[in-house]
Amino acid sequence: MRKRTLAVFFALAGSPGLAGSAEPSVRKETPSFPVGSVPADELGKDLDGNAITVSSYHGKVVIVSFWASWCAPCMQELPVLAGVVKQVGPDHLQVIAINYRDEYQSFKHVVNVLKDYPIIFMRRDPNDRAAKKFGVRGIPRMIIIGRDGKVAADHIGYGEGVIPELVDELNALLARGA
């Protein structure tokens, strides 16, 4: 399974239309959610207006990913995560993508390009309500929540080269079962 996931990573990493600029990610910071803690539950509304909560996915591994179109690692990460969801199935993994400080047109473009991906995209949040709940001050930011609803990992400010390690970590967590 690991080799297939990494193959998915390398195949999707170069997805057209998502290159992102070389604008740097915001500084590295200390994770605000220690492993084993319970994250904020309410995330906001998805693109269809449905309220999304972490607790509604109890029993699945949940990834809350804060992203922006100008963040190159974010634009590499979203297709990779979609590939992992396709491989392991939506019964085991849910990715929730929350935009962080993007211009409306940029946000809309990325969402349109990725509209068929098995990712829940949240409505654009110009007031950073969700980001404030999660203490986000920089991206990329990936909070991995285990099947038990507790934080399994909190990654902040990583580069594109770290994404294969994150996929390995995710695969290990998924392999643990329910």
C-alpha positions as CSV (number, residue, x, y, z in Angstrom):
1,M,0.0,0.0,0.0
2,R,2.8,2.4,0.8
3,K,4.4,2.1,-2.6
4,R,1.0,2.8,-4.3
5,T,0.5,5.8,-2.1
6,L,3.9,7.2,-2.9
7,A,3.3,6.5,-6.6
8,V,0.0,8.5,-6.3
9,F,2.0,11.3,-4.6
10,F,4.5,11.5,-7.5
11,A,1.8,11.2,-10.1
12,L,-0.3,14.0,-8.6
13,A,2.4,16.3,-7.4
14,G,2.7,17.9,-10.8
15,S,-1.0,18.4,-11.4
16,P,-1.5,21.2,-14.0
17,G,-3.1,24.5,-13.0
18,L,-1.9,24.2,-9.4
19,A,1.7,25.1,-9.5
20,G,1.5,27.9,-7.0
21,S,4.0,30.6,-6.9
22,A,7.3,30.6,-5.1
23,E,6.0,32.9,-2.4
24,P,7.3,31.5,0.8
25,S,5.2,29.9,3.5
26,V,4.8,31.9,6.6
27,R,7.3,31.2,9.4
28,K,7.6,27.9,11.3
29,E,5.7,27.9,14.6
30,T,5.0,25.6,17.5
31,P,1.9,23.3,17.0
32,S,-1.0,24.5,19.2
33,F,-2.6,21.0,19.4
34,P,-0.6,18.5,21.3
35,V,-1.0,14.8,20.3
36,G,-4.0,13.4,22.2
37,S,-5.8,16.7,22.6
38,V,-9.3,17.3,21.3
39,P,-9.4,19.9,18.5
40,A,-12.0,22.6,17.9
41,D,-15.2,20.8,16.6
42,E,-17.0,23.4,14.5
43,L,-15.2,24.2,11.2
44,G,-17.7,26.4,9.4
45,K,-19.7,25.7,6.3
46,D,-18.8,23.8,3.1
47,L,-19.4,25.2,-0.4
48,D,-23.0,23.9,-0.3
49,G,-23.7,25.7,3.0
50,N,-23.6,22.5,5.2
51,A,-22.2,22.9,8.7
52,I,-19.1,20.8,9.1
53,T,-17.9,19.5,12.4
54,V,-14.9,17.2,13.2
55,S,-17.1,15.0,15.5
56,S,-19.4,14.1,12.6
57,Y,-16.5,12.1,11.1
58,H,-15.7,10.1,14.3
59,G,-14.4,6.7,13.4
60,K,-12.5,8.1,10.4
61,V,-9.1,9.7,10.2
62,V,-9.7,13.4,9.5
63,I,-7.2,15.8,8.0
64,V,-7.9,19.5,8.4
65,S,-5.7,21.3,5.9
66,F,-5.3,25.1,5.8
67,W,-4.2,26.2,2.4
68,A,-3.9,29.1,-0.1
69,S,-3.3,29.3,-3.8
70,W,0.0,31.2,-3.3
71,C,1.4,28.4,-1.0
72,A,3.3,26.0,-3.2
73,P,3.4,23.1,-0.6
74,C,-0.4,23.5,-0.2
75,M,-0.9,23.2,-3.9
76,Q,1.2,20.0,-3.9
77,E,-0.5,18.6,-0.8
78,L,-4.2,18.8,-1.8
79,P,-3.9,16.5,-4.9
80,V,-1.8,14.1,-2.9
81,L,-4.3,13.9,-0.1
82,A,-7.1,13.4,-2.7
83,G,-5.1,10.5,-4.1
84,V,-4.8,8.9,-0.7
85,V,-8.6,9.3,-0.1
86,K,-9.2,7.6,-3.5
87,Q,-6.9,4.8,-2.5
88,V,-8.1,4.0,1.0
89,G,-11.7,5.1,0.6
90,P,-13.9,7.8,2.0
91,D,-15.1,5.4,4.7
92,H,-11.6,5.6,6.3
93,L,-10.3,9.1,5.6
94,Q,-11.9,12.6,5.2
95,V,-9.9,15.7,4.1
96,I,-11.3,19.1,5.0
97,A,-9.6,22.0,3.2
98,I,-9.9,25.5,4.7
99,N,-8.7,28.4,2.7
100,Y,-6.4,30.9,4.5
101,R,-6.4,34.5,3.4
102,D,-6.7,34.0,-0.4
103,E,-8.2,36.5,-2.7
104,Y,-11.7,35.4,-3.9
105,Q,-10.8,34.8,-7.5
106,S,-7.7,32.7,-6.6
107,F,-9.8,30.7,-4.1
108,K,-12.5,30.1,-6.7
109,H,-10.0,29.0,-9.4
110,V,-8.4,26.4,-7.2
111,V,-11.7,25.0,-6.0
112,N,-12.9,24.8,-9.6
113,V,-9.8,22.9,-10.7
114,L,-10.1,20.5,-7.8
115,K,-13.9,20.2,-7.7
116,D,-13.9,16.5,-8.5
117,Y,-11.5,15.6,-5.8
118,P,-12.8,13.8,-2.7
119,I,-12.1,16.7,-0.4
120,I,-14.5,18.9,1.5
121,F,-13.7,22.5,0.6
122,M,-15.0,25.0,3.1
123,R,-16.4,28.3,2.1
124,R,-13.9,31.1,1.9
125,D,-13.5,32.6,5.4
126,P,-12.2,36.2,5.0
127,N,-12.4,36.8,8.7
128,D,-10.3,33.7,9.6
129,R,-12.8,32.3,12.0
130,A,-11.7,28.7,11.6
131,A,-8.0,29.7,11.5
132,K,-8.4,31.5,14.8
133,K,-10.0,28.4,16.4
134,F,-6.9,26.4,15.3
135,G,-4.4,29.0,16.1
136,V,-3.3,29.3,12.5
137,R,-0.8,32.1,11.8
138,G,1.0,30.4,8.9
139,I,0.6,27.7,6.3
140,P,0.8,25.1,5.2
141,R,-0.9,23.6,8.3
142,M,-2.1,20.1,8.5
143,I,-3.9,18.7,11.6
144,I,-4.4,15.0,11.5
145,I,-7.2,13.7,13.8
146,G,-7.4,10.0,14.6
147,R,-10.4,7.8,14.5
148,D,-10.9,8.5,18.2
149,G,-11.4,12.3,17.5
150,K,-8.1,13.2,19.1
151,V,-5.1,15.0,17.5
152,A,-2.7,12.5,16.1
153,A,-0.3,15.1,14.5
154,D,-0.1,18.8,13.9
155,H,2.3,19.9,11.2
156,I,3.1,23.6,10.5
157,G,5.2,25.3,7.9
158,Y,6.7,22.3,6.1
159,G,8.1,22.4,2.6
160,E,7.2,20.3,-0.4
161,G,10.0,17.8,0.3
162,V,8.2,16.7,3.6
163,I,5.0,15.7,1.9
164,P,6.2,12.0,1.3
165,E,6.9,11.8,5.1
166,L,3.4,13.1,5.9
167,V,1.9,10.5,3.5
168,D,3.9,7.8,5.3
169,E,2.7,9.0,8.7
170,L,-0.9,9.1,7.4
171,N,-0.6,5.5,6.0
172,A,0.7,4.3,9.4
173,L,-2.3,5.9,11.2
174,L,-4.7,4.4,8.6
175,A,-3.2,1.0,9.0
176,R,-4.0,1.0,12.7
177,G,-7.7,0.4,11.9
178,A,-10.7,1.4,14.0
